[in-house]
Amino acid sequence: MEVSVRRRISLAVAATSASALLAIGAGIALAAPAHSSSVSVLKCAVSLTTQPPAGSADVPQPAASGSQYGPVHCPASGFGGGAVADKFTVPDSGNLVGTYTEYFATGTIKGAFDLVPQEAPPPTGTTFTSESFQGTVTVTGGTGTLKGFKSAKPGTMACTTPDTVHMTCAEKVKVKP
């Protein structure tokens, strides 16, 4: 009798685990944007914070290079929300250029950006300055259910910062699997 009860409990646990995995898998599949040979528009709101260099508690002003992290929200695109990380530099042109990765529940999108500062006084080593940027964003690849995603041509990106450390951006780029 004890063996019979253990088998029933094991079967119940296995059935419950299988149901949970099926529900999770279905939820992930439903959360992913529809992929076919058609073009999707990746339209996202991004909030970034520049990280201090290793061993420092402060972000140098103006930062000539660095890393930024924050949330990304793309609800209208079907990609949902996730996180974004980038690495940037500011070459002699004054543009903010770099690469990024957006992490979603079902995969990642990778790409590059080139942002041109708009009419504003440049920050100095002792002051924080608000700034706005406009430029291009491209998608160069993806992983998971977003594997193979690329943009045929650059999309647009517009960003603002009140203090050169915190940045809010809107991106819009057409991608095709």
C-alpha positions in Angstrom: 0.0 0.0 0.0 2.8 2.4 0.9 4.5 1.8 -2.5 1.2 2.6 -4.2 0.8 5.9 -2.4 4.3 6.9 -3.2 3.7 6.2 -6.9 0.5 8.2 -6.9 2.3 11.1 -5.2 5.2 10.9 -7.7 2.8 10.8 -10.6 0.9 13.8 -9.2 4.1 15.7 -8.8 5.3 14.8 -12.3 1.9 15.9 -13.8 1.9 19.1 -11.8 5.5 19.9 -12.9 4.7 19.1 -16.6 1.6 21.4 -16.4 3.7 24.2 -14.9 6.4 23.8 -17.6 3.7 23.8 -20.3 2.1 26.9 -18.8 5.5 28.7 -18.6 6.4 27.7 -22.1 3.0 28.9 -23.5 3.4 32.2 -21.6 6.9 32.8 -23.1 5.6 31.9 -26.5 2.7 34.3 -26.1 5.0 37.1 -24.8 7.2 36.9 -27.9 6.4 39.1 -30.9 5.0 37.3 -33.9 7.9 36.3 -36.2 7.6 35.6 -39.8 9.2 37.0 -42.9 7.4 40.3 -42.2 8.9 43.4 -40.8 8.3 44.3 -37.1 8.8 47.8 -35.7 10.8 47.9 -32.5 9.5 51.0 -30.7 10.9 51.3 -27.2 11.3 53.7 -24.3 14.7 53.4 -22.6 16.0 54.8 -19.3 19.8 54.6 -18.8 22.1 55.5 -15.9 25.8 55.9 -16.6 27.9 53.8 -14.3 31.0 55.1 -12.4 34.3 53.6 -13.6 35.7 50.7 -11.6 37.0 51.9 -8.3 35.2 55.2 -8.3 32.0 56.5 -6.8 31.6 59.3 -9.3 30.9 59.6 -13.0 33.5 61.9 -14.5 32.0 65.0 -16.3 31.9 64.9 -19.1 32.3 61.1 -19.5 34.4 60.3 -22.6 33.4 56.7 -22.4 31.5 54.3 -20.2 28.7 51.9 -19.6 25.0 52.5 -19.0 22.2 50.2 -17.7 18.5 50.5 -17.2 15.0 49.3 -18.2 13.6 49.1 -21.7 9.9 49.0 -22.4 8.5 48.0 -25.9 4.8 47.2 -25.2 3.4 48.4 -28.5 6.0 46.3 -30.4 5.1 43.1 -28.7 8.6 42.7 -27.2 7.4 43.7 -23.7 9.8 44.9 -21.1 13.4 44.0 -20.2 16.8 45.5 -19.5 19.4 47.3 -21.6 23.1 47.6 -21.3 25.4 49.7 -23.5 29.0 50.7 -23.9 29.7 54.2 -25.3 32.5 56.6 -26.3 32.5 60.2 -27.3 35.1 60.6 -30.1 36.4 64.0 -31.3 33.2 64.6 -33.3 31.3 65.0 -30.0 28.8 62.3 -31.0 27.8 59.6 -28.5 28.5 56.3 -30.2 28.3 52.7 -29.0 26.8 49.3 -28.9 23.9 47.9 -26.9 22.1 44.8 -25.9 18.4 44.7 -25.0 17.4 41.7 -22.8 13.8 40.4 -23.2 12.1 37.3 -21.7 12.6 35.3 -24.9 15.9 36.6 -26.2 18.2 39.5 -26.8 18.5 42.2 -29.5 22.0 43.7 -30.2 22.9 46.7 -32.1 24.7 50.1 -32.4 23.9 53.7 -32.0 25.3 57.1 -33.1 23.8 60.1 -31.4 24.5 63.7 -32.3 24.3 66.3 -29.5 21.8 69.1 -30.2 22.2 72.8 -29.4 23.2 72.9 -25.8 26.3 74.1 -24.0 28.8 71.3 -23.5 29.3 70.1 -19.9 32.5 71.1 -18.1 34.5 69.2 -15.5 32.7 70.9 -12.7 29.1 71.2 -13.9 26.3 68.9 -15.0 24.4 70.1 -18.0 21.2 69.0 -19.6 21.6 67.8 -23.1 19.6 66.3 -25.9 20.7 63.9 -28.7 19.2 62.7 -32.0 20.6 60.0 -34.2 20.4 56.5 -35.5 20.1 53.0 -34.1 20.6 49.7 -35.9 19.9 46.1 -34.9 22.7 43.8 -35.8 21.4 40.5 -34.4 19.5 38.6 -31.8 19.4 35.5 -29.7 16.6 33.1 -28.6 13.3 33.7 -30.4 14.8 37.0 -31.7 17.7 35.1 -33.4 18.5 36.6 -36.8 16.7 39.9 -36.2 18.4 42.7 -38.1 17.5 46.2 -39.4 17.9 46.7 -43.1 18.5 50.4 -42.5 19.1 52.6 -39.4 16.1 53.6 -37.3 15.8 56.8 -35.2 16.7 57.5 -31.6 16.2 60.6 -29.5 17.5 61.1 -26.0 17.5 63.7 -23.3 19.5 64.0 -20.1 19.1 66.5 -17.3 22.5 65.9 -15.8 24.7 63.8 -18.3 24.3 60.8 -16.0 20.6 59.8 -16.4 19.3 59.5 -19.9 15.8 58.8 -21.3 15.5 57.7 -25.0 12.9 56.7 -27.5 14.0 54.3 -30.2 12.2 53.2 -33.4 13.7 50.8 -35.8 12.2 48.3 -38.3 13.6 44.8 -37.9 13.2 41.6 -39.9 13.9 38.1 -38.7 
